[in-house]
Amino acid sequence: MNTALRNLALTSGVLLAPCAWLPAHAQEYPVKLVRMVVATSPGGGTDIAARLVSPKLSEFFGRQVVIENRGGASTTIGGEYVARAAPDGYTLLMGVSSLAILPFVMAKVPYKPEDFAAITQVATSPNIVISHPSLPAKTTKELIALAKARPAQLNIAAGGAGSSQHLAIALFVTMSGAKITHVPYKGTGMAMIDVVAGHVHLMMANIIQALPIIRNGRLNAIGVTSLTRTTVAPNIPTIAEGGVPGYEVVQWYGLLAPAQTPRDIITKVRTGTVRALQDPAIKERFIADGAETVGNTPEEFAAIIAADLKKWAKVVKDAGIKPQQLGSF
């Protein structure tokens, strides 16, 4: 793992190191169909992000951009496919924030973060801490006080060991000093059922999955995991403002290309993607799905990935989470 960390320390530089792999006609890109790989099955957040952006990108290119779902093995099948593809702009990855988590929680990842070139962060979406109404704590501050008064007696559901929601819990525990027991589930649906039934006190949940149940009063919203309040539920405070300053965990979706993809191609893909994200209908659809559009520069996106790698390496170490062979999540 030390070797991996040394390699990952180079990420922000390597992600922005395209070279003159293509001849001078690269500016004509694209001259054929472009594949946007999604490393999950159809229907999830990553797939939705890709399908919202790709039609507008097709219009911008004047060439079709097709979605290719290559799910499995915790997103590593699709990730490896793009990492090994020719750096010519015709194979892109709609990546997800687990890219910066898997190196620390998975026993073997068939690629490194520096095998990709950052293009732009497409959107971000927070999680939300929810509780059964019977729990006395209704706010982040009250939850921390209760957890400290009853160390390790409260339990919180989330995805399996090593999932982004698991690490969000680990970071909350580390930053707040609250001792709460993680209860791993293979699927968020069953976890939600158990929280609603009162079998589990709390859950680190997807905000869109949780909002309908919060609104009908069957669950209480403790706080969202973004640093600022989310557009989709502006009345719900953040965990940071509720008593854990600086706490931030968001799921991001972003476009990546194989490392060494020429800079002019990166720029063209980014320009077309940003135009798509500026479309009011697309912005509204992302908001409806609990996400907010971004469209930052390759440098800014690369810096976010580098910061995430540093953050999650520390969280995993502090929490004593051991790398393992993970299933899909």
WOFEN-V397711 format. One record per residue. N is the residue number from 1. PSI is psi as a letter, one per 30 degrees, with the letter a starting at -180 (999 if undefined). Layout:
BEGIN
N;PSI
N;PSI
END
This chain:
BEGIN
1;e
2;e
3;e
4;e
5;e
6;e
7;e
8;f
9;f
10;f
11;e
12;f
13;e
14;e
15;f
16;h
17;h
18;l
19;l
20;i
21;e
22;l
23;a
24;f
25;g
26;f
27;f
28;f
29;k
30;l
31;g
32;l
33;k
34;k
35;k
36;j
37;k
38;k
39;g
40;l
41;l
42;k
43;f
44;a
45;e
46;e
47;e
48;e
49;e
50;e
51;f
52;e
53;e
54;e
55;e
56;e
57;e
58;e
59;e
60;e
61;e
62;g
63;k
64;k
65;j
66;k
67;k
68;j
69;k
70;i
71;l
72;l
73;h
74;h
75;g
76;f
77;e
78;e
79;e
80;e
81;e
82;e
83;e
84;f
85;l
86;k
87;i
88;g
89;f
90;f
91;j
92;l
93;k
94;j
95;l
96;l
97;f
98;f
99;e
100;g
101;e
102;e
103;f
104;f
105;f
106;k
107;e
108;j
109;k
110;g
111;l
112;l
113;e
114;g
115;f
116;l
117;k
118;k
119;d
120;k
121;k
122;e
123;l
124;l
125;k
126;l
127;l
128;k
129;k
130;l
131;l
132;k
133;f
134;f
135;k
136;e
137;k
138;f
139;l
140;e
141;e
142;e
143;e
144;e
145;e
146;e
147;e
148;e
149;f
150;i
151;k
152;g
153;f
154;k
155;l
156;k
157;l
158;a
159;l
160;l
161;k
162;f
163;l
164;e
165;e
166;e
167;e
168;e
169;e
170;e
171;e
172;e
173;e
174;e
175;f
176;f
177;g
178;k
179;j
180;k
181;k
182;k
183;j
184;k
185;k
186;f
187;k
188;f
189;e
190;e
191;e
192;e
193;e
194;e
195;e
196;e
197;f
198;g
199;f
200;k
201;e
202;l
203;k
204;j
205;l
206;k
207;e
208;e
209;e
210;e
211;e
212;e
213;e
214;e
215;f
216;g
217;g
218;f
219;l
220;k
221;j
222;e
223;l
224;l
225;f
226;l
227;e
228;l
229;k
230;k
231;e
232;f
233;i
234;f
235;f
236;k
237;l
238;l
239;e
240;e
241;f
242;f
243;f
244;i
245;k
246;f
247;k
248;k
249;j
250;k
251;k
252;l
253;k
254;l
255;k
256;l
257;l
258;k
259;l
260;g
261;k
262;k
263;e
264;e
265;e
266;e
267;e
268;e
269;e
270;e
271;e
272;e
273;e
274;e
275;e
276;e
277;f
278;f
279;k
280;e
281;e
282;e
283;e
284;e
285;e
286;e
287;e
288;f
289;g
290;g
291;l
292;k
293;l
294;d
295;h
296;a
297;l
298;e
299;e
300;e
301;e
302;e
303;e
304;e
305;e
306;e
307;e
308;e
309;e
310;e
311;e
312;f
313;e
314;e
315;e
316;e
317;e
318;e
319;f
320;g
321;k
322;k
323;k
324;l
325;j
326;l
327;a
328;k
329;999
END
